[in-house]
Amino acid sequence: MAGARKNAPPREDVLAAAMNMIAERGLEKLTMAALGREVGMSSGHLLYYFHSKDELLLQTLEWSEGRLGAERSRLLAGRGTARERLDAYVDLYVPDGHRDPHWTLWLEVWNRSQNADEDARERQVAIEGAWHRDLVALIAEGISRGEFRAVDPDRFAARLRALLDGFAIHVAIGLRGTDRGHILSHVREFLDESLG
């Protein structure tokens, strides 16, 4: 039937397409019109579902974080010492390199959060909270097993995540002299000194 409207693709397919566009073309090329062409929807149809580009970006981040959260849970539930799993956590946290799509998206959402409503801020806090809770539990486990020296797990996790965020931003933006391997080495040295 000519002119019949196609069914909209599943939301997850739209979010995956948005993430792929960020990875392949960069965030600046992710427009509602370009995404619409990619998934076979009009930009108006996309706006109907997402209401704004800010909401699209936040939902894409939540989708991406859901996938990372599943990977993080798998790593943290695995065998090995608490330190080995802590190293795996750090490895998952730090960007793969300059323009890492997940971190590119995070930086944009953080930037836009200055004008975000309370709901959007709470959703960002939920994402951050999941990373924090997992890290606190892992540090507490390492302390209880005698692998780590006694520290306040919550305070240490807050400080470690701040360190990771700072280093991760340097890697994601491609700051000269801050490649991923160099950053991982710094973090491991910090963990040796702080928890050994």
C-alpha positions in Angstrom: 0.0 0.0 0.0 1.7 3.2 -1.2 2.3 5.8 1.5 1.5 3.5 4.4 3.4 4.4 7.5 5.9 1.7 8.6 5.9 0.7 12.2 8.5 2.4 14.3 11.5 0.3 15.1 11.9 -0.9 18.7 13.2 1.8 21.1 16.3 -0.3 21.7 17.1 -0.3 18.0 16.9 3.5 17.9 19.2 3.8 20.9 21.7 1.3 19.4 21.6 3.3 16.2 22.3 6.5 18.1 25.2 4.9 19.9 26.6 3.6 16.6 26.3 7.0 15.0 28.3 8.5 17.8 30.9 5.8 17.5 31.2 6.1 13.7 30.6 9.8 13.0 30.9 11.6 16.3 28.3 13.3 18.5 28.2 16.4 16.3 26.7 14.4 13.5 24.0 12.9 15.6 20.9 15.0 14.8 17.3 14.0 14.9 17.1 14.2 11.1 20.2 12.0 10.6 19.1 9.5 13.2 15.6 9.4 11.6 17.2 8.6 8.3 19.2 5.9 9.9 16.2 4.1 11.5 13.6 5.0 8.9 11.7 7.5 11.0 11.0 11.2 10.6 12.7 13.6 13.0 9.2 14.6 14.1 8.4 11.0 14.9 11.6 10.7 16.9 10.7 13.9 18.8 7.3 12.4 19.6 9.0 9.5 21.3 11.9 11.3 22.9 10.6 14.9 23.3 14.1 16.4 22.9 17.7 15.7 21.9 18.6 15.9 25.6 16.2 13.1 26.4 17.4 11.0 23.4 21.0 11.4 24.7 20.1 10.5 28.3 18.1 7.4 27.2 21.0 6.4 24.9 23.3 6.7 27.9 21.0 4.7 30.1 20.8 2.0 27.5 24.6 1.9 27.1 25.0 1.9 30.9 22.6 -1.0 31.2 24.9 -3.0 28.9 28.0 -1.9 30.8 26.3 -2.7 34.1 25.7 -6.2 32.9 29.3 -6.6 31.9 30.4 -5.0 35.3 28.2 -7.5 37.2 29.7 -10.4 35.3 33.3 -9.2 35.9 32.7 -8.5 39.6 30.9 -11.9 40.2 33.7 -13.8 38.5 36.5 -15.7 40.2 39.7 -14.2 41.2 40.9 -12.0 43.9 39.3 -8.7 44.9 42.3 -6.9 43.4 41.9 -8.8 40.1 38.3 -7.8 39.9 39.1 -4.2 40.9 41.6 -4.1 38.0 38.8 -5.4 35.8 36.4 -2.7 37.1 39.0 0.0 36.4 39.7 -1.5 32.9 35.9 -1.3 32.1 35.7 2.3 33.5 38.5 3.9 31.6 37.7 4.8 28.0 39.1 2.8 25.1 40.8 5.9 23.7 40.2 9.3 22.2 36.5 9.8 21.2 35.4 6.6 23.0 31.6 6.7 22.1 30.4 5.9 25.6 32.5 8.6 27.2 31.7 11.1 24.4 28.1 10.6 25.3 28.7 10.9 29.0 30.6 14.1 28.6 27.8 15.6 26.5 25.1 14.5 29.0 27.2 16.0 31.9 27.5 19.2 29.9 23.8 19.4 29.2 22.9 18.6 32.8 23.6 22.1 33.9 20.1 22.9 32.6 18.5 19.5 33.1 15.3 19.1 35.1 15.2 17.2 38.4 14.1 13.9 36.7 17.1 13.9 34.4 19.4 14.7 37.3 18.0 11.8 39.3 18.5 9.4 36.4 22.1 10.5 36.1 22.6 10.0 39.9 21.1 6.5 39.5 23.7 5.6 36.8 26.6 7.0 39.0 25.2 5.2 42.0 25.3 1.8 40.4 29.0 2.2 39.6 29.7 3.5 43.2 27.7 0.8 45.0 29.6 -2.0 43.1 32.9 -0.4 43.9 32.1 0.0 47.6 31.0 -3.6 47.8 34.2 -4.8 46.1 36.5 -2.7 48.3 34.6 -3.9 51.4 35.0 -7.5 50.3 38.7 -7.0 49.7 39.1 -5.6 53.2 37.1 -8.4 54.8 39.3 -11.0 53.1 42.4 -9.3 54.2 43.5 -8.4 50.6 43.2 -4.6 51.1 44.2 -2.6 54.1 41.4 -1.1 56.2 39.9 2.0 54.6 36.4 3.5 54.6 35.0 1.7 51.5 32.6 4.5 50.7 35.1 7.3 51.0 37.8 5.4 49.1 35.3 4.6 46.3 34.3 8.3 46.0 38.0 9.3 45.7 38.9 6.5 43.3 36.0 7.3 41.0 36.9 11.0 41.0 40.5 10.0 40.0 39.1 7.7 37.3 36.7 10.4 36.0 39.6 12.9 35.7 41.9 10.4 33.9 39.0 9.2 31.8 38.2 12.7 30.6 41.8 13.1 29.5 41.8 9.9 27.6 38.4 10.6 26.0 39.3 14.1 24.8 42.7 12.9 23.5 44.8 15.0 25.8 48.4 14.5 24.7 50.4 12.2 26.9 47.4 10.5 28.5 46.9 7.3 26.5 44.9 4.5 28.1 47.9 2.3 29.0 49.6 5.2 30.8 46.5 6.0 32.7 45.9 2.3 33.7 49.5 2.2 35.0 48.9 5.3 37.1 45.7 3.9 38.6 47.3 0.5 39.4 50.2 2.3 41.1 47.7 4.4 43.2 45.8 1.2 44.2 49.0 -0.5 45.2 50.0 2.4 47.4 46.5 2.9 48.9 45.3 -0.6 49.4 48.4 -2.7 49.6 
